[in-house]
Amino acid sequence: MMIEIGESDNRQRTYYQAHYVAAFRSDAGASRLVLEAARARRFDLLLSVPLMLEYESVLTRPEHLAASGASREDVSAVLDELASVGKRVELLIRTRPMLLDPNDEMVLETAINGRADAIVTFNERDFRPAAARFRCSVVRPGKVILGLAEETE
């Protein structure tokens, strides 16, 4: 996920990465809370077409469907809802290869093209060096939830 503080408002712009699987598989935890905050439009969710296709591909794998108790139709409904609340990012700048995992490249490219301030992921080690080149921080889902809680106080 990526976060950007917008010039015109104080909402954070956010983009999901690996923790979306954790959010889908479990009702508890920071990943689910970040997903719910996105659905509630607590920040802007940045999405690109390749990223949505990757989400669909990963979330409909048999092991994730079994762990979540969801169907392919459930996955489609969740992704449709995310698409309705997210901000579509067109990928004009290509940066590949910058990361160890080629499947993570679309995450970085969506962050860069969406001018995000942060990528939210459990994979800090792989993203931090590349994201820093673009003045984009990398944070874990729990830190995002703490930040959102502080905003409401």
Backbone hydrogen bonds, N-H to C=O, Kabsch-Sander energy under -0.5 kcal/mol:
donor,donor_aa,acceptor,acceptor_aa,energy
3,I,118,A,-1.9
6,G,4,E,-0.7
6,G,11,R,-1.4
12,Q,42,R,-0.7
13,R,4,E,-2.1
14,T,12,Q,-0.5
14,T,44,D,-7.9
17,Q,120,V,-0.6
20,Y,17,Q,-1.6
21,V,18,A,-1.4
22,A,18,A,-0.6
23,A,19,H,-2.3
24,F,20,Y,-1.7
25,R,21,V,-2.3
26,S,22,A,-1.4
33,L,29,G,-1.8
34,V,30,A,-2.6
35,L,31,S,-2.2
36,E,32,R,-2.7
37,A,33,L,-2.2
38,A,34,V,-2.2
39,R,35,L,-2.3
40,A,36,E,-1.8
41,R,38,A,-1.7
42,R,37,A,-2.8
44,D,12,Q,-3.1
45,L,85,V,-0.5
46,L,14,T,-4.5
46,L,44,D,-0.6
47,L,87,K,-2.7
52,M,48,S,-2.3
53,L,49,V,-2.2
54,E,50,P,-2.0
55,Y,51,L,-2.7
56,E,52,M,-2.4
57,S,53,L,-2.4
58,V,54,E,-2.8
59,L,55,Y,-3.0
60,T,56,E,-1.5
61,R,58,V,-1.7
64,H,61,R,-0.8
65,L,61,R,-2.3
66,A,62,P,-2.6
67,A,63,E,-1.9
68,S,64,H,-2.0
69,G,65,L,-1.8
70,A,65,L,-1.0
75,V,71,S,-2.1
76,S,72,R,-2.4
77,A,73,E,-2.3
78,V,74,D,-2.4
79,L,75,V,-2.7
80,D,76,S,-2.5
81,E,77,A,-2.1
82,L,78,V,-2.6
83,A,79,L,-2.6
84,S,80,D,-1.7
85,V,81,E,-1.4
86,G,82,L,-2.1
87,K,45,L,-4.6
88,R,86,G,-0.6
89,V,47,L,-3.4
90,E,88,R,-0.5
92,L,90,E,-1.3
94,R,92,L,-0.5
104,D,101,D,-2.1
105,E,102,P,-1.0
107,V,104,D,-0.8
108,L,104,D,-1.7
109,E,105,E,-2.7
110,T,106,M,-2.0
111,A,107,V,-2.2
112,I,108,L,-2.7
113,N,109,E,-2.6
114,G,110,T,-2.0
115,R,112,I,-1.2
116,A,111,A,-2.6
117,D,3,I,-2.4
118,A,3,I,-1.8
119,I,137,S,-2.7
120,V,1,M,-9.9
120,V,15,Y,-0.9
120,V,118,A,-0.5
121,T,119,I,-0.6
121,T,139,V,-2.5
124,E,122,F,-1.1
127,F,123,N,-1.6
128,R,124,E,-2.9
130,A,126,D,-0.5
131,A,127,F,-3.0
132,A,128,R,-2.3
133,R,129,P,-0.9
133,R,130,A,-0.6
134,F,131,A,-1.6
135,R,132,A,-1.8
136,C,131,A,-2.1
137,S,117,D,-3.6
139,V,119,I,-2.4
143,K,140,R,-0.8
144,V,140,R,-1.3
145,I,141,P,-2.1
146,L,142,G,-2.0
147,G,143,K,-2.1
148,L,144,V,-2.6
149,A,145,I,-2.2
150,E,146,L,-2.1
151,E,147,G,-1.7
152,T,148,L,-1.1
153,E,149,A,-0.6
153,E,150,E,-0.8
